[in-house]
C-alpha cells in the first residue's frame, strides 16, 4: 500500500482527505468547542501552526452543503464516529484576512472591504438564497460593515431554519503589519468609528438578533482583539486554556508516530534533532505537553 503523502502546505481539508495526505487527527476538539458555554471564540497561535487547516475542518464539518460528504471526509477520524448534534447544520460565512495590502490607509480600507466582499460573494454563490436585487443591495454598499449589515438584514428576512456560523482566518494578519509600521492608522481603524471595529460591531449585532449562532476566529496575537474593547465584547479568547494546548501543532508522540509511519531510519536521533531545533511551544501555564510547529515538522519530513 502506498504511503500517504506529506501534507506540507496543504490547508484544505477535503483535498487532504481525497488526495491521500497524512493527517494528525485533531477532530476531537470539535466536540470540546461545541460543548463550551461560549459560542464566540478566538484562538491564537504562532504562524504556520495549522490554523487555516483547522478553519477548513470547521467549514466542512458544520456547513450544511457538505452533509453528503460527511462519511467520506470524517469516517476515519474521531468525530466521524462521535458526531455532535450540530454537525452540518449551519450556513458557513468564512472570511480570510491574510494578504491584505497596507501600503496606504486608502489601500488598506479598499483591501479589507474586498476581503469582506469575497467572503459574502462566496456565501451567495454557494447557498443561492438571495434574489438578484438582494445581491445588488449587498455588494453595492460602500464599506465593509455596511456590506455585512445589508447581508445580515437580507438573510434575516428569509426566516430560514439554519443559522450562520462565521469563521475568520488570520483576523489580525494585516493589523499586525500596521502595528509594526503605522501605529496611528491601526488605532484609527479599531477606534470607536474605525471600519474594522464597525465590522465586528455588525457581527455582534448579528449574534444579538440570533441569526449568527457561532463565531470562530484565528490569529497570532490578542492585540487587535484587545484594542476593539467593547466593539466585540461578546467573544472569549481560548488561547491559553490548558485543554486546548494540543489542538494545533504536533505533540512529541504525534511526531514519533509520523516518523514510524514513514519508517524513517535513526528516528531516535532525528527526534533529538527535532527537539533541539523546534523545542516545542507551551501555550498554557497548566499544560505539560510542549507542541511542535506543524509546518516546520512537515517541511523537515518532506526533505
N, C-alpha and C positions, 0 to 999 in steps of 0.2 A: 504494500500500500504506500502511495506517495505521501511524503511528509507534508504537513500543512505549511503554507508559505508564511514567511515572517512579515507581520503587518506594519513594517516601518512606513510611516507617513499616511497610513490608511485611517480615515476618520469617519467613514460612512459605514454604519453597522450592517446594512443589507449587503453591501459589496464585500465586507469582511466575511460574512457567512456564505454567500453564494460563490465566492471565488476561493473558498477553502483556505482561509488565513487562520493562523493560530490565535486563540482568544483566551485571555485570562478572565475567567467568569467573575464579574462583579455585580451580577444581576440581583443578588440577594439584597442589595442596598435599595433597590426599587421598592421592595416591601417595607423596609425600615423608613424610607422617606414618606411613603404613603400613609404610614401609621402615626406619623408625627402629628402633634396638635397644630403645628404651624403649617399653613398651606403655601406661604410665600417665602421662598428661601434663596439665599445667596450662598455659594460655595466657592471658595477661593483656593487656588493652588498656583505654584510657580508655572512658568511657561513649559510647554511640552510634557505635561503630566497626564494627558488623555482626556482633557476637559471636553474637547469637541466631539470625541467619540462617545462620551457619556451622554452629551446632549442628543446625539443621533440615536442612541439606545432609547432614551426617553421618548423621542419623537416616534420611533417605530412601535414602541410598546403602548403608548397612550393614544396615538392617532387612530380615529375610527376608520380611516381609509386603509389601514394596514391590518384590519381584523382577519381577513382571509389568509394573511401571511404568517399569522401567529405561530402556528405549528412548525412551519418551515424555519422561521427565524429563531425561535426560542426553545424548541423542544429539547435540545441538548444541554440546556443551561438551567440553573436553579429556578429561575422564575417561570420556566416552561412547565415545570411540574408543581409549582406553587404559585399559580397566578393570583393576583389581587383582584378585589371587586371592581376596581376602576380601569382595568386593562382595556385598551381600545375603546374608550368611552368619551373621548374629547375631540373637539376641533383644536388642532395644534397651530398656534401662531408663533413662528420662530423668527428671531432677529439675530443677525451676526454683525457685530460692530468692529470686526477686525478690518484692516486695510483701508481705514478712513484717512484720506489726506488731510493734513493740518497745516498747510503752508501759510494760509491767511485765515482770519476769522470768517471771511465770506466763504472760503473754500470749505472750512470745517462745517459751517452751517449747511451748505449745499450737500456735502457728502453724507452728513448724518441724516438729512431728510431723504436722500436717495436710498440709504440703507433701510430706513423705516419703510419706505415705499416698496422696496424689494420684498421685504417680509410680507407686507399686505398683499402685493400682487401675487406672490406665490400661494398665499391662502386663497385668494379669489379664484385663481386658476385651478387649484386642487379641489375645492369644495363646490364651486359653481352654484352658490346660493343667492348671489346678488344679480339684480337686473342691470341692464346697460346704464340706465340713468343713475342707479345707486353707485355703480363703479365710477362713473364720471364724477359724481359728487365727492367720492372718497379721494380719488387721485388728483383732483384739481385743487385741493387745499394747499395753502402756501407753506405752512410749517409742519414739522413732524408731529407735534401734539394735536394740531387741527386734523391732520390725516387720521390719526388714531381715534380721536373723538368721533369723527364722521363715521369711521369704520364701526366703532362700537355702537353708535346710535342706530346705524342701519342693521347691524346684527341683532340688536335688541328688538327691533320692530318685527323680526321674523318669528319670535316666540318659539324658538327651537328647543327640542328636548335636551340636547347635549350642550355643555358649557365649553368655555375656551380654556386651554392650558397654554400659557405664554412661556416660551423658552428664549433665553438670551445668552448667546455665546460671546465671550470676550467683551463684557459690558464696559470695561474700563481701558480697553486697548488704546483708544485714541486720547482719552482724557489723561492717561499717564504720560503721553507724549507732551501734552500741554503743561502738565505739572513740571516737567523737566525743563521746558524751553520758554513757555509763555504763561506764567502763573496767573497773570491778570485775566487773560482770556478764560482760563479754567474757572476762576472764581465767578466770572460773569455768566458763564453758561450753566453753572449749577446753583446760582443765586436765586432769589425769590422769583424773578421774572426771566431767568435763563431758560433757553429752549430745551436743554437736557432735563432740568428739573421739571419743566412743564410736561414733558413726555412721560415721566414717571408719575406725575400727578394724574395724568389721563389714565394710566394703568390702575392707579389707586381708585379712581372713580369707577373703573370697570369692575373691580373687586367689590366695591361698595354696592353696586347695583346688582351683583350676583351673576353677571354673565361671564366674568373671568373668575374661574373657580380655583386655579392654581397657577403659581409662578415659580420658575426656577432659573437662576442666572449664575453664570460662572465668570470668573475674572481672576486677577492676580493680586490686587491689594484692596483694602477696605477704604482707601482714602476718598474715592468718589462717592461711595455709599455714605460715609460719614458726613461728607460735605452737603449731601442732599437734605440732611436733617429731616424736618417734618414733611418734606416733599414726598417721601416714601417711607413713612414710619410704620408701615404695616408688615415689613419684612423681618426675617430672622437670619442672622449670619451663623451658619452651622460649621464654619471653617475649622474651629478649634474643639469641636465636640469629639471626645475620645472614641465614641462608637463609629465615627466616620473617618478616623485616621487612615484606615486602609482602603477607602473607597476608590481612590485613584492612585496610580503608581503601582509598583510591584513590591511585595514582601520578599524577604530573604528566601523563604520556602518557594514562592512562586518563580523566582529566578532559578533556583535549583531545579525545579520541575521542568522548566524550559530547556535548561542545559541537558538534562537527562533525556527529554523528548527528542532532541536533535542529536543525541549520542555524541556530545562534544567531548573530545579527549581532554584528559587532565582537567576535568571540571572543577575539582577542588582548588587547583591553582588559579583557575580562571575566576572562581568565586572570590578568592582572596584579592585578585586584581580589581574586580568589580567593587568590592567593599572599599578598597583603598582609593579608587578613582571617584566613586559616587557617594560613598559613605552614608547613604540613607538620610532621609529627612524625617523629622519628628514634628507633628502638627498639633499635638496636644500635650500639656504637661502631665496628663494622666495616662497617656499612651505609652506602651512599651516597645512596640514594633516600629523600627525605622524603615522608611519607604524609599525605594529606588525610583529615580526619574525614568518612567517607562520609555520615553523616546530615546534616551541615552542607551538604555539596555538593548533596545531593539536595533539601534544603529550598530552597537557593538556586536550583536549577534549576526547581523546582516553582513558584516565584514569578516 
